[in-house]
Amino acid sequence: MGAWGYGIRQDDFVCDVIGVFEDLLKAGKSVREATDAVRSTFTAEMTDADDGPLFWIALADVQWTYGKLEAQILNRVKEDLDSGRSLAPWTEDQRGLARRRAALDKFISKIGQPNRRPKKPPKIVVRGPKFRPGDCLSIRLSNGQYAAALVLAADHSNVEYGRNLLGLLDYLSPEKPTLEVFRQRQWLGLSQHSSNNKIDVAWYHYMGFLAVKHRLEIVGQVEILGSDPTDGTIYRRWTGIGEQVIHQRA
């Protein structure tokens, strides 16, 4: 199971179905149109012994949230509980089974009543990358010193989650970095744990940016070189950016 709790939305598959549904609403689809689309998208999962009951739970939840719960979908969730289908994955854990049953009973009781405060359909929130490739960032750290990071890429592929690829340089000083620091490309190598001196390159989304915005400054622009990193497998919040230099020096 991709569950991390007993609650209705504490399951990866349930969250996936709801996420697809809400993306369709953002694209301007009605609840009815979004329902038809997710049923088409998850046709195979609907008939799966484990995912099937979860699909109907997710669909019931998101329909009720937006004030359009269909009676047949509510009845399907009830039938799956009465038959034990929606509890089958939990039968080897009696305590977990009891908690899951209680969560489903509470859920069905809630959605059995009209939602008097349905949510409005979500809208797309555009969050572009914060910087351009080649931007040279001076980072004021928690200890008052400065670090340096080069913006290697800006990914606009997801309009709501624009991201920047940053390479952290091996720079720690009471003075702001100059453009020459960025031209030299002395990347920070990480030796902690099993990093094997891999250079610190990571993708940064919008999360945490406002908290550190006042500590970031573009000191200039340099050309991105063919030898520069073009991708990374690490994803980070902006919070704490640059602090790796302090840890590495320690």
N, C-alpha and C positions, 0 to 999 in steps of 0.2 A: 504494500500500500504506500502511496505517496502522501500519507497523512502524518501530521505532526501534532495532532490534538484531536479532541472529540467533537469540536464545534463544526458547524456546517461548512464554513469557509476555511477550515484548517486542513485542506486537502489540495494537493497540486492540481489534480484533474478538475476539481470543482472550480478552482481559480482560473484554470485555462479556459473553461467553457464561459465563465462570466466575463473574462477578459475579451474573448472574441466577440461576445454579445455586445459589450459596451463599446468596442471599437467600431462595430457596425452602427450603433447609435450615433457615435461621433461623426460617422460618415454621412449622416442624414437619414438613415433607415428608421422606419417606425418599429415599434416593439413587435408587431406582427411580422414585418419583413425580416427583422433580426432573428426572430424565432425560426422562421422557415430556413434561413441561411445556416444557423448553427445546427439544425437538425440534418441539413444536407452535409455540412462539414464533418459532423461526428456520427455519420451513419453506422460505421463499423462498431464504434464504441457503444452505441445505443443497445446493441444486442449482446454485448459482453457481460458475463456473469458479474464481474466486479464493477466495471465502469458504467454499465447500464443504469443501475439505481443512482449512481452519483450524478450521471448526466441529468436525470429528471429532477433530482434535488437542486442542482445548479440552475436549471432552467426555471423551476418554480421560484427559487429565491430571487433571481434577477427579474423575472416578470412581476413578482409581487413588489419588489423594490420600486419599480417604475409604474405601479398601479394597474397592471394589465394581466393578472394571473388568470389563466384559463382553467375552468373547472376540471377538464379531463386530465390536466397535468397535475393538479392537486390530488385528484383521485389516484393517479398512478403512483405518486409518492406514498400515499396512504396504503395502497395495495402492496407495494414493495416492503413496507414496514410490517404489515400484517402477515405477509407470507414468509418473512424472514430474509428475503433477498438482500435488502439493504444492510442487514446485520451479519451476513455470512462471513465477510473478511475478519470479523471481530470475535468469532466463536471460540478461538483458542485462548482468549484472555477474558476471563469472566468479569473481572473488575472493569476492563475497558469496554466489554460488551454492555454492561449495565450503564456506564457513563454515556456511551454512544446512543443507546436506546433513549435515555433521558433527554439527550440533546435533540434527537429526532422528534420525540413527543412534544418538546417545547417548541420546536420549529414548526411542526404541523399545526399546533395550537395557534401560533402567531399568524401563519399565512392563511389559516382558515377564516380569519377575519379580514375585511377590506382594509387596505392600507390607507389610512386617512391623511397621511402626509407623504405621498409618493414623490420620489426624487424627479427633478427635471432631467431630460436626456443630457448626458455630458457633451461638452464641446471640446474640440481640439485645442490644446494649449501649445502654442509654438514656443519651443525652447531651443534656440539655435546654439551652436558651439560658442563659447565665450571669447575665443581668440582665433587669430589667423595663423596659418603655417608660417613659421619664420619669426613670430613674435618672441622677443627675449624677455623673460619674466624675472624680475627681481622679487624675491619673497622674504618679507620680514618675519623672522621666526619668533617663537615664544621666549627665547633667551635674549632677544634684542639684536641678534646677528642676522646676516642675510645669506640666503641660498639662491640658487639660480636654476631655472628650468627653461628648456627650449621647446616651443610648440612645434611639433613635428607634423601634425595633421589635424584637419577639422572634418568631422563626419556629419553630413547633413542628411543622411539616408532616412533617418526617422525624425520627422519634423518636431515631435514632442520631446525627443531625447537626444538632441544634438550633443556631440562629445568631442573632446580634444585629446590627442595623443601627446603626452608630455614626456620628455627625457630629462631626468634630473642630472645636473652636473656636479662634479666633485668640487664644490665651492662652499666655503663657510668662512665668513669674514665680517668684521664690524662695518665694512664699507659695502655699498651697493656694487653689484657686478657691472663691469664695463662691457662694451660690445666685444672687446678682444677675448674676454672669458668665453663668450658663446662661439666665437670663431675657432677657438682652439679645440672645442669638443672634448673636453676631459670628462667623460661620462662617469657617473657614480657607479662603482661596482659594489654589489651587495655580497657580503661574506657571511651574513647571519644564517643560522640554521643550515638548510641545504641549498642555499642560493647559488653556490659555486661561482661567486664573483660575477654573476649575471648583472648586466647594467639595468638601472632602475628606469624602466619605460612602462607607462601605464595609461589607460584611458580614464578620463575624468568626465563625469556627467555633470548635470546642473546641481546635483545634491550637495549642499553645504557651501555653495559658492558665496552666497550673501554673507555668511559668517566670516569669510576670509578675504572678501573683496578689497577691503581697506588695506590689506597687507600685501597686495599684489600690484606691481607697477611694470608697464611695458617700457623698457629702457631703450628699445630700438628694434630693428629688423635685420635678420641675416638671411642669406639664401639657403634653402634646403638642398642638401647634397645627395647625390646618388648613393653614397655610403651610409647615410643616416638611417636609423631604424624606421620602418614603415608600418609596423603593427605591434600590438602587445597583447598578452594574455591576461594581464592583471587589470582589474577595474577598481577604482577608488572614488571615494567622496573627496571633495576639495578640502574638507576639514583635515587639518594635519599635514597639508602639502608641504614638502620640504623638510619636515622633521626627521626624515630618514637619514639626512646628512649627519645630524647630531648623534643619532643612534649608531650609525656606522663608525663615526669617529670614536665613540665611546668603546 
